[in-house]
Amino acid sequence: MSNSHPLRPYTAIGEIDHVHILSEHVGALINGEEYSDVTFIVDKMRFPAHRVILAARCQYFRALLYGGMRESRPEAEITLQDTSPEAFAMLMKYMYTGRASLRDEREEVLLDFLSLAHKYGFPELEDSTSEYLCTILKIQNVCMIYDVASLYSLPKLCTTCCMFMDRNAQDVLSSDGFLTLSKTALLDIVRRDSFAAPEKDVFQSLMRWCRHNAKENHSEIMAAVRLPLMSLTELLNVVRPSALLTPDSILDAIKVRSESRDMDLNYRGMLIPEENIATMKYGAQVVKGELKSALLDGDTQNYDLDHGFSRHPIEDDCRSGLQVKLGQPSIINHIRLLLWDRDSRSYSYYIEVSMDELDWIRVIDHSQFFCRSWQKLYFPARVCRYVQQSGAPPSL
């Protein structure tokens, strides 16, 4: 007889594996009054259960049902708070069968289910539910999901939510879910350099949150606004009338803005890890250089002087250069570029970045080195809008 029936798991010869039958038989006991010896009450709904099954599956219930407390008495009824009947029914099914269906459930039920998995100590269930939540993120639910993920310290779900919010910052700020964030989650989000929304929008959304959460400490919330990034008109006509910030705070912001270098301001920028953002896909364009339309999308194996890359010559006067304008202010810490290597010449160069095309910060200085071929360059992360390369041949 074949051991490869499609509904039967494969087992080695001499081994019997009927776990699926066991799961079906134990699962048939769910919510059955027969043999039950404990009842849970959730929002007036009754869930008969079996102590020995729950104790075998969960240390929490083992302590609750066999720990000598009043819940351990025969035929005990236990009322559970802070969860929904739908979520508890899902948990009961999981404890009896090892299975749970998430696809057709509302986000609120899924978050209650995640809360139960965390409370009762089912780490594998917690991970699987978190992974599913990562796949259904949208503007309407991401704040609610992040709040729970932050509360239970679920790193993967937190990171995925943050990346989603970073890429949709303005829509998140205007969503109803933003108003329901806890103060801790709210500050975690808006303090991120990669939460790349205009500072006026950040301020106005925080103002809405403060009005919706009148009992919170508003000064701590408003401290997250980067006032020096706002224009004088915005500070006087938007911030000042709100009365949420003191006149001294506004004057201090004006002073910082007027006395600081532009590149020293604490800008926000889009963060897109492990992707080349200097491409037309992300709205970048070549401002200075030859073959502007190529924009680093050329043939990296068969390049020559006529095709392959946007480029520029490195000349003695250092006036020529290649300048790329990114599609939006972005956080970068890595640049990869190619110096002509079809002959034996070497080159020196430097890389600068800017937000306004006026104030430039040099992040790479190879002006005193002999360089050739591919350059993989790393530097401290900075927010910028413009990137340019210039240089001259080193003296021999």
C-alpha positions in Angstrom: 0.0 0.0 0.0 1.4 3.4 -0.9 2.3 5.8 1.8 1.9 8.9 -0.5 -1.8 9.6 -0.3 -2.3 13.3 -0.9 -4.2 13.8 2.4 -1.8 11.7 4.5 1.6 13.2 5.7 4.6 11.2 4.6 6.2 9.0 7.2 9.1 6.7 7.2 8.6 3.0 6.9 7.6 1.6 10.3 6.3 4.9 11.6 2.7 5.8 12.0 1.6 9.5 11.9 -2.1 10.0 12.4 -1.8 13.5 13.9 -4.5 14.8 11.6 -7.0 12.2 13.0 -6.1 13.2 16.5 -6.6 16.9 15.7 -10.0 16.1 14.2 -11.2 14.1 17.2 -10.0 16.6 19.8 -11.3 19.4 17.7 -14.8 17.8 17.8 -14.9 18.6 21.5 -14.8 22.4 21.0 -17.8 24.1 22.7 -19.3 20.8 23.5 -21.0 20.4 26.9 -20.2 16.7 27.0 -17.2 16.0 29.2 -16.6 19.7 29.8 -15.6 20.8 33.3 -15.0 24.5 33.1 -16.9 27.3 31.3 -15.5 30.7 30.1 -17.7 33.7 29.8 -16.7 36.4 27.3 -19.1 39.3 26.9 -22.1 37.1 28.1 -21.2 34.3 25.6 -20.4 30.9 27.2 -17.5 28.6 26.1 -17.5 25.1 27.7 -14.0 23.7 27.8 -11.9 20.8 29.1 -9.3 21.6 31.8 -6.8 18.9 30.8 -6.7 20.0 27.2 -6.2 23.7 28.0 -3.6 22.8 30.7 -1.7 20.6 28.3 -1.7 23.4 25.7 -1.0 26.4 27.8 1.0 27.1 31.0 -1.2 30.1 31.8 -4.3 27.8 31.9 -2.4 25.1 33.7 -1.7 27.6 36.6 -5.2 29.0 36.5 -7.1 25.7 36.4 -4.8 23.5 38.6 -3.1 26.1 40.8 -5.4 25.9 43.8 -7.3 29.1 43.1 -11.1 29.2 43.1 -11.0 28.7 39.3 -9.6 25.2 39.9 -12.8 24.1 41.6 -15.0 21.6 39.6 -17.5 23.1 37.2 -16.0 26.6 37.7 -17.1 29.5 35.5 -14.5 32.0 34.6 -15.3 35.5 33.2 -12.6 37.0 30.9 -12.3 40.7 30.3 -10.7 42.8 27.6 -11.3 40.5 24.6 -14.0 39.7 22.2 -16.0 36.5 21.8 -14.8 36.1 18.2 -11.2 36.3 19.2 -11.6 33.9 22.1 -13.4 31.4 19.8 -10.5 31.5 17.5 -8.1 30.9 20.3 -10.2 27.9 21.5 -10.1 26.4 18.0 -6.3 26.9 17.9 -5.8 25.2 21.3 -7.9 22.2 20.4 -6.8 21.8 16.8 -3.6 23.8 16.2 -5.4 25.6 13.4 -6.7 29.2 13.0 -8.2 31.0 10.0 -7.3 34.7 9.7 -8.3 35.7 6.2 -12.0 36.6 6.8 -11.7 38.3 10.2 -11.9 42.0 10.9 -8.7 43.8 12.0 -10.1 44.5 15.4 -10.7 40.7 15.9 -7.3 39.9 14.7 -5.7 42.3 17.1 -7.7 40.8 20.0 -6.5 37.4 18.8 -2.9 38.6 18.8 -3.4 40.0 22.3 -4.7 36.6 23.5 -1.7 34.8 21.9 0.6 37.2 23.7 -1.2 37.1 27.0 -1.5 33.3 27.2 2.0 32.6 25.9 1.7 31.2 22.3 4.8 32.7 20.7 4.4 30.7 17.4 0.8 31.9 17.1 1.9 35.4 17.9 4.5 35.3 15.1 2.1 33.8 12.5 -0.6 36.3 13.3 2.0 39.2 13.1 3.2 37.9 9.7 -0.4 37.9 8.4 -1.0 41.4 9.7 2.1 42.5 7.7 0.3 41.5 4.5 -2.9 43.5 5.1 -1.5 46.9 6.1 -3.4 49.9 4.6 -3.9 53.5 5.6 -7.1 52.8 7.5 -5.5 50.1 9.8 -1.8 50.7 10.0 -1.9 53.0 13.1 -4.1 50.6 15.0 -1.8 47.7 14.1 1.3 49.6 15.0 -0.1 50.6 18.4 -0.6 46.9 19.3 2.7 45.8 17.8 4.5 48.5 19.8 2.7 47.5 23.0 3.7 43.9 22.7 7.2 44.6 21.4 6.8 42.7 18.1 9.9 43.9 16.2 9.1 42.6 12.7 5.5 43.9 12.7 6.7 47.2 14.2 9.3 47.6 11.5 6.9 46.7 8.7 4.3 49.2 10.0 6.9 52.0 10.2 8.2 51.4 6.7 4.6 51.5 5.4 3.9 54.7 7.3 7.2 56.3 6.2 6.2 55.8 2.5 2.6 57.1 3.1 3.3 59.7 5.7 0.9 62.4 4.6 -2.0 60.0 4.1 -1.3 58.5 7.6 -1.3 62.0 9.2 -4.7 62.8 7.8 -6.2 59.4 8.7 -8.7 58.8 11.5 -6.5 56.1 12.9 -3.8 58.6 13.6 -6.0 60.2 16.2 -6.4 57.0 18.1 -2.6 56.3 18.6 -1.3 56.1 22.1 1.1 58.9 23.0 4.1 56.5 23.1 3.3 55.1 19.6 2.6 58.6 18.2 6.0 60.0 19.4 7.8 56.9 18.1 6.4 57.6 14.6 6.8 61.4 14.3 10.3 61.4 15.8 11.6 59.2 13.0 13.8 61.0 10.4 12.3 58.8 7.8 8.7 59.9 8.5 9.0 62.2 5.5 6.0 64.6 5.6 6.2 68.4 5.4 6.6 69.8 8.9 3.4 71.9 8.5 1.4 68.7 8.0 3.1 67.1 11.0 2.2 70.1 13.2 -1.4 70.2 12.1 -1.9 66.5 12.6 -0.4 66.7 16.1 -2.6 69.6 16.8 -5.6 67.5 15.8 -4.4 64.6 18.0 -4.0 67.0 21.0 -7.6 68.2 20.6 -8.8 64.6 20.3 -6.8 63.5 23.4 -7.3 66.5 25.6 -6.0 64.9 28.8 -2.5 64.2 27.5 0.6 66.3 28.0 0.5 68.5 24.9 3.9 70.1 25.5 5.6 66.8 25.1 3.7 66.1 21.9 4.5 69.5 20.4 8.2 69.1 21.3 8.3 66.5 18.5 7.6 69.2 15.8 10.8 70.3 14.1 9.9 74.0 14.1 13.1 75.3 12.3 12.0 73.3 9.2 8.9 75.5 8.9 8.9 78.8 7.0 8.4 82.1 8.7 4.9 82.4 7.3 4.0 79.0 8.6 5.3 79.8 12.1 3.4 83.0 12.3 0.2 82.0 10.6 -0.2 78.4 11.5 1.8 77.6 14.7 1.3 80.9 16.6 -2.5 81.0 16.4 -2.7 77.5 17.8 -1.4 78.6 21.2 0.1 75.1 21.6 3.7 76.5 21.6 5.1 79.5 23.5 6.2 82.6 21.7 9.8 81.9 22.9 9.7 78.5 21.1 8.7 80.2 17.9 11.4 82.8 18.2 14.0 80.2 19.0 13.0 78.3 15.8 13.3 81.5 13.8 16.8 82.1 15.3 17.9 78.5 14.5 16.6 78.8 11.0 18.3 82.1 10.3 21.7 81.3 11.9 22.2 77.7 10.9 23.6 76.2 7.7 20.9 74.6 5.7 22.5 71.2 5.8 22.7 71.4 9.6 18.9 71.5 10.0 17.3 68.2 11.1 15.5 67.4 7.9 13.2 64.5 7.3 13.7 62.2 4.3 12.4 59.2 2.6 14.2 55.9 3.5 14.1 53.1 0.9 16.6 50.5 2.0 18.6 48.4 -0.5 17.2 50.1 -3.6 18.8 52.5 -6.0 16.8 55.7 -5.6 18.8 57.6 -8.3 16.6 56.3 -11.0 13.6 57.5 -12.9 11.4 55.0 -11.0 11.8 57.3 -8.0 11.6 60.5 -9.9 15.4 61.3 -10.0 16.9 63.3 -12.9 20.4 64.2 -14.1 20.9 68.0 -13.7 24.4 68.1 -14.9 26.3 65.6 -17.0 26.2 64.0 -20.4 23.8 61.3 -21.6 21.2 62.5 -19.1 18.5 60.1 -20.1 20.7 57.1 -19.3 20.6 57.9 -15.5 22.5 54.9 -14.3 20.1 52.5 -16.0 22.5 51.5 -18.8 24.4 48.4 -19.5 26.8 47.9 -16.6 28.8 45.2 -18.4 29.3 46.6 -21.9 29.5 50.3 -21.3 31.5 52.6 -23.6 31.8 56.2 -24.3 28.5 56.3 -26.3 26.1 54.4 -24.0 25.6 52.8 -20.6 25.6 55.7 -18.1 25.0 59.4 -17.4 28.6 60.6 -17.1 31.0 63.6 -16.9 34.7 64.1 -17.7 37.1 64.8 -14.8 39.1 67.8 -15.9 41.9 69.9 -14.5 39.6 72.9 -13.8 37.2 70.8 -11.6 34.3 72.7 -13.1 32.6 69.7 -14.8 30.7 67.3 -12.7 27.7 64.9 -12.5 24.8 66.1 -10.5 21.6 64.1 -9.7 18.4 65.6 -8.3 16.5 62.9 -6.3 12.8 62.7 -6.6 12.3 63.8 -3.0 14.5 64.4 0.1 16.0 61.0 0.9 18.2 59.4 3.6 21.3 58.0 2.0 24.5 56.5 3.3 25.8 54.5 0.3 26.7 55.5 -3.3 28.1 53.2 -6.0 29.7 54.8 -9.0 32.0 53.8 -11.9 35.3 55.5 -12.9 36.3 54.8 -16.4 38.4 51.6 -16.4 38.9 50.8 -20.1 42.5 52.0 -19.9 45.2 52.4 -17.2 44.3 55.9 -16.0 43.3 56.7 -12.4 41.2 59.5 -11.1 40.5 61.6 -8.0 37.1 62.9 -7.0 34.8 64.0 -4.2 31.1 63.6 -3.5 28.9 66.3 -2.1 25.2 66.4 -1.0 22.7 69.2 -0.6 19.1 70.0 0.1 18.9 73.4 -1.7 21.6 73.2 -4.3 23.4 76.0 -2.5 24.8 74.6 0.8 26.9 71.5 0.0 28.4 69.0 2.5 31.3 66.8 1.3 30.6 63.2 2.3 33.4 61.5 0.4 36.8 63.1 -0.4 39.1 61.0 -2.6 40.7 64.1 -4.1 44.2 62.9 -2.9 43.8 59.3 -4.0 44.3 57.3 -7.2 40.9 55.6 -7.9 39.5 53.6 -10.8 36.7 51.3 -11.8 33.7 50.6 -9.4 33.6 52.7 -6.2 31.4 51.5 -3.3 31.2 54.4 -1.0 29.7 54.5 2.6 29.3 57.5 4.8 27.1 58.6 7.8 23.5 58.7 6.8 22.3 62.1 5.7 19.1 63.6 4.3 19.6 65.3 0.9 17.9 66.2 -2.4 21.0 66.7 -4.6 24.1 64.5 -5.1 27.1 65.6 -7.1 30.5 64.2 -8.1 33.4 66.4 -9.1 37.2 66.0 -9.3 40.4 66.2 -11.3 43.1 63.7 -12.3 45.7 63.3 -9.6 49.1 64.6 -10.4 51.6 61.9 -11.3 
